[in-house]
């Protein structure tokens, strides 16, 4: 039986990757990803993982190098944050188009203008349409579990897509949390130690990878990429079921807390879920029947599961940690609104943009948001979206 | 497949009979780059994996569902051929060590044009060479962004008219000297650096074979005549490459372990005008500008000669006192 240890989450995520027999890792340091990059290099230096660790000169080269490695059939990993992810942006859609099962940890951090090293989701949101599987973790245990799961999901023959595991920077990466590591022998049972060679770069079987395509075939390729990403949900669920059978912890694309008889639902994504849970419990203690819906799987978006989770709601209070400037508020809000457009009984939906650039969001803030939204809804004065707690 | 007639009579010991860069690609008539790549692939042989940058060579050789490549080949983007090549090399190393692929030497090669090497790809190239990957990087230098329509790069020679350094009433075209990337590679302590040109096929293939033997980073800067972009007749490709060497516009040399040597050295340099006059991109040049280019050539050749005569190899320097 695995024992629980107290460990910083970034270090724990690196430890988890170190259990996955990664063949090639390429990392470029950036706050707050740096503890992952450093600790993984420690693991390699100590010979605990037989990995080629490339100390690249930029994130652009990090993602490019792991693509080259993945092209040879190697299991490949990288990690980054914020500006680093933005620098990788050009390459991300090429990874998914070439069906290379690369795994990346994103220690989420605000994107510059002005420079800010603290947590929000403005780095991952511009990558939404890159064709990657994108997941969010809520705590250190999930960061460990999902790092291991990500390789299994990415490398399945019916998936063969890159996976991004989001771990909120500082709020999660730099917290010391109790973590239960699976035994290495169980990880080996769960995750085959080597990737199955699919189409790989080797002279014994010559392939051309990354040919260019004109308009006669380009749309077909885009449709195929969309189909495989949508279909990956089935594989993700199967991997999570297997994880639950082996390790006892259950993962779902949408998770709920006290939603059964709730007419008012709060929606979060990432590490704020746990804070929001406490706020929901406090409201319940006061006799207000509220509940919480947490989005774990951002791409492919779990429409079915989400609709099911909110089908009885009258009021949906969405929280966003990024802004779609000049648009409809936050990206999660816009996603949810469009997802529910065709529903017969649509709830009222509002959006709070919170926690930008590391701004702390306390239990009391979630309580205030819920109370205000409920009151405004009763008076029919609810705003579509607002920046919560901003000094005017 | 062998497209050379009487190959067995003339060249069986000089070149691999097999073609790894096939006919049927979409390169322009007289493309010096296609000729270079064909010869480079012959010298590399079948145990090779190429990472190719976006550019002419990628476009003409890989239009889905066709490919001209008889060796494993990957293209990702424009500026990252060296980074992708780093990853390919690291991947093979790990897989070989873990027994997942046969224990056989495979040469990793990255290729890019002058833009993908000297401008947008310079950072990735510097990183890969500094880290010491077992990677040959080949710059196919046709002296401008030909694939996008002949825009100037840092490889464009002084005085050349391009679509973004056009000659006009107030301009004689490109106003900068070609960036010396081989020198930048020597400064990275790359153990084998060479310049080459497919107009000297044996010299080119010998250099590629030498680079293949280096178990570490190596760099070949290959002059690639572009009749389309240079506004020259397409049957002059080989002659123009020879004239570039004979006039000193593009000297052929190699730097082994820090030691410089000319591989082809004309006894006397021909006047640069012999090279310039065949090309529309230089048609506008006045005698003053040509004189300036001529001076620049002398300066560069003398600089190289000085290095050939006076610089020691890095291993020699290790043994010297003081």
Interface residues (C-beta under 8 A of the other chain):
Chain A: X23 X24 X26 X50 X51 X52 X54 X55 X56 X57 X58 X60 X61 X62 X64 X65 X66 X67 X68 X69 X70 X71 X72 X73 X74 X76 X90 X91 X94 X98 X194 X197 X201 X202 X203 X204 X206 X207 X208 X209 X210 X211 X212 X213 X214 X217
Chain B: X46 X47 X48 X49 X51 X58 X59 X62 X63 X64 X65 X66 X67 X69 X70 X71 X72 X73 X74 X75 X76 X77 X79 X80 X82 X83 X84 X85 X86 X87 X88 X89 X90 X91 X92 X93 X94 X95 X97 X98 X100 X101 X102 X106 X123 X124 X126 X127 X128 X130 X131
